[in-house]
């Protein structure tokens, strides 16, 4: 079985600290923690790839997901279909975008 049959995965833990923190005027907490990542896999062949980018905000249980499928069978032409999805309570950073999730199609020609 080739390596293309397996998932490609990368993850990072992010810690952000705001120095001289003033809770009265800042939206974020002094310390925030997030997990950022990407999972991808070739589907059926090397010219069709599934991908999931994600951000999980651990302090406020908010989530951003961006699933997509990329088609590269035609030489020099890439077609990607996907979505940007936001989840979270209304008082969280990502929750402010709950109604702004979107679907997209990206067509790129390389010459």
C-alpha positions in Angstrom: 0.0 0.0 0.0 1.4 3.4 -0.9 1.9 6.3 1.5 -0.9 8.2 -0.3 -3.4 5.8 1.4 -2.7 7.3 4.8 -3.7 10.5 6.5 -1.4 13.5 6.6 -1.8 15.3 9.9 -0.3 18.3 11.5 -1.2 20.0 14.8 0.0 22.9 17.0 -0.9 24.1 20.4 -1.0 27.9 20.7 -0.7 29.9 23.9 -1.3 33.6 23.6 -0.6 36.0 26.5 -1.6 39.7 26.5 0.9 41.7 28.6 -0.4 44.8 30.5 -3.9 43.2 30.4 -6.9 45.4 31.2 -10.1 43.3 31.2 -12.3 46.5 31.0 -11.2 47.3 27.4 -10.0 44.0 25.9 -12.2 41.3 24.4 -9.8 38.4 24.9 -8.7 36.8 28.2 -5.2 37.4 29.4 -4.2 33.9 28.5 -5.8 31.9 25.7 -5.1 28.4 24.5 -5.9 26.9 21.0 -5.3 23.8 19.0 -4.7 24.4 15.3 -4.4 21.7 12.8 -4.8 20.2 9.3 -5.7 16.7 8.2 -5.6 15.7 4.6 -5.8 12.5 2.5 -5.7 11.6 -1.1 -9.1 10.2 -2.1 -9.3 7.4 -4.8 -6.2 8.7 -6.5 -3.5 11.4 -6.3 -5.6 14.0 -8.2 -8.4 14.2 -5.6 -7.6 15.4 -2.1 -9.8 15.9 1.0 -8.6 18.3 3.6 -9.8 19.6 7.0 -8.3 22.7 8.6 -9.5 23.4 12.2 -9.0 25.8 15.1 -10.3 24.9 18.6 -10.3 27.7 21.1 -10.0 25.8 24.5 -10.9 28.7 26.8 -14.4 29.3 25.4 -15.1 26.0 23.5 -15.3 27.8 20.1 -14.5 26.0 16.9 -13.6 26.9 13.3 -13.7 24.1 10.6 -12.8 24.4 6.9 -13.4 21.1 5.1 -12.5 21.0 1.4 -12.0 18.8 -1.6 -9.4 19.7 -4.3 -9.4 18.3 -7.8 -6.2 18.4 -9.9 -6.7 15.9 -12.7 -6.7 18.5 -15.5 -3.1 19.7 -15.9 -2.5 23.3 -14.6 -6.1 23.5 -13.3 -7.0 23.2 -9.6 -10.6 23.2 -8.5 -11.4 23.4 -4.7 -14.8 23.1 -3.2 -15.2 23.7 0.6 -16.7 25.6 3.5 -15.7 27.9 6.3 -17.8 27.0 9.4 -17.8 28.9 12.7 -19.2 27.6 16.0 -19.3 29.1 19.5 -21.4 30.9 22.0 -22.5 34.4 21.1 -20.1 36.0 23.6 -17.0 34.3 22.1 -14.7 35.5 19.3 -15.8 32.8 16.8 -19.4 32.8 18.1 -19.7 36.4 16.7 -19.4 34.7 13.2 -22.0 32.0 13.7 -24.1 33.4 11.0 -21.2 34.1 8.6 -20.3 30.5 7.7 -19.8 30.2 3.9 -19.3 27.7 1.1 -16.8 28.4 -1.6 -15.5 27.3 -5.0 -11.9 28.2 -6.0 -10.7 27.7 -9.5 -7.0 28.3 -10.2 -5.2 28.0 -13.5 -1.4 27.8 -13.4 0.6 28.9 -16.5 
